Amino acid sequence: MMRTFANWEEVPIFDSEEAEAEFWVENRPDLRLMEAATAGNAEAAESVTITLRIDPRMLARIKRLARSRYLNYQSMIKQWLSERMEDELREK
């Protein structure tokens, strides 16, 4: 049975492509999560460009995760930041 997850943090960091493939056979993102990740394009006109230095190995892993979800890696990072910001605001 396919399991649906509602938060990107539920997706583990994989040790191998085989482990990643096994995960995606049994798991899929909730439709709202996918819509939220693609909704970022509507805000492009209102966005500000920043420069962020990041370890190249980390960026490679982020890009691989994004590709496995058929997402643009920058959109996925923005989604992660948005989710974390909401979590932080709820905790206060």
C-alpha angles and dihedrals in degrees: 000000000000116000119212120210127199101200131053089222088072089069110090127221103256127227093206143007088252092058090047092050091050090052094051092049089064104027138057135174119257112258091242090056091053092046091050091051092053095040088075089081091068089060094052093103090055097043129107123222116233135179117235123181113216135173108265092228091053091048091051090053091047091051091049091051091048092049090051088056094043090243136131106253093228091053090049092051090050090050091051091050091048092050092048093047090052090050092051093048092049091052093059 
